[in-house]
Amino acid sequence: MTNTVIETSYRPSEDEPFMNERQREYFRRKLIQWKQDIIREAAVTLTTLQNENENHPDIADRASSETDRAIELRARDRQRKLIAKIDAALARIEDGSYGYCEETGEPISLKRLEARPIATLSLEAQEAHERNERVHRDD
């Protein structure tokens, strides 16, 4: 029981070896929890959309309801894509590549992984990628 308390209060630190067993488990749990939260929210949305299938006699109410439904479905689509990214991050934890930049092979900072656990690029590589996108977008 005490071990569980220690693990749930654990935060990765720069003072320990990068992506050691404890850090991998921490991020694995964080990603799984995030995925479960998204799935739970999606289930609530689905229930709401099913229950909201009422006939609105007023055309403005109907239009408003359809707009709300479209916005909700777009949000769910973004979350479906996010789940795919979470699954990819979990696969990287399993294969040992999690936490390392896909472009440089350098470790991604723990701060960045804490803020964005699905990150695949170091902050520097991400910034360079965004600068490059801006240059090509202007063409």
N, C-alpha and C positions, 0 to 999 in steps of 0.2 A: 504494500500500500504506500509506503513512504517513497519508494522508487517512482511511482506514478506521479506523486506530488512534485518531486524533483524534476521529472521530465516535462510536466506541463508548465512549470515556471521557468524552464530553461530558455535562454536566448543565446544564439550563436555569438561568438566573440572572436575578434581578430587575434586574441592571445592563444588560440588553439589551432591545430593543423586544419587547413582549409578542406572542407567537404569530408570531414571525418564521419564516422558512423553516426554519431550523435547529431551532427548538422544535417546529414541526409535524412535521418528519421524526423527531425524537426520540420524540415521543408516538406517531406512526404505527408506528414500529418496536416500541415497548414494547407497544402494543395487539396487533399481529400476533404477537409472541412469546407473549404471554399466551394468545391464542386457540389458537395451535399447541400450547402446553402442555396446555390443556384437552382439545383433540382427541386428543392423544397419550394422556392419562390415560383418556379415554373408550374408546379402542381397547383399552387394557390391561384395563379393567373388563369390556368386552364379551367379550374372550377368556377372562377368569377366570370370568365367569358361564356361558359356553358349556361350559367344561371342568368346571365344578362341577355339571353337570347329572347328578349321580349319585343313585342311589336309596339313601336312608338307611333302613336297617331299623329303627332306633330312632326312635320318634315325637318324642322330645325333640331329637334331632339334626336331624330333618327340620324341626321348628318353628324351631329356631335358624337353620338354613340359609335358610329362607323369610324370617325376620326380617332377616337380613343382606342378602338379595337385595332386599327392599323398601327398606331404608335406602339401599342402593347406587343403586337406581333413582331414589329421591327426590333423592339428591345429583346424579345425572346430569341430572335434570330442571332442577334449579337451575342447573347449569352450561350447559344448553342456553339457558336464559333469559339467562344471563350472556353467552354468545356473541352473542345478539341485541343486547345492550347494547353490546358491543364493536364489532359491525358498525355500529351507529348512531353510535358515537363516530368510527369511521373515516370514515363518510359526512360527519359534521360537519367533520372535518379537510379533506375534499375541498371542501366548500362554503364553508369559511372561518368557520363559526360555532363551531368547537371552542374550548373554553377560556373561553367567555363564558356567563354565567348566563342561563338561559332566561327567568327572571322579570324580572331587572333590566337585563340587557344588559351589566353590569359584568364585568370580567375575574375569572375564578375564580383564586384564588391558585395559584402554581406548586407550593407545598407540598401543597395539597389535590389537585391533578392528579397529582402524583407518587405520593401515597398511594392515590388513587382515580381512575385515568385515565378512567373512564367517567362521572365527575361531570358533572351538567348544571346544578347550582345552586351558587352561591357558598355559603360556610359560613354566612353570615348568613341567606341565603334558605332554606337547608336547615333551619337551626335554627327559623326562623319557621314553616316548613312543618310541622315535627315538633310544635311547640307547638300549632299550629292543629289538627293531627290529634288530639292528646291532649284538647284542649277538646271536640272533636266526638265523640270516642270515649266521653267521660264522659256525654254526653247520653242 
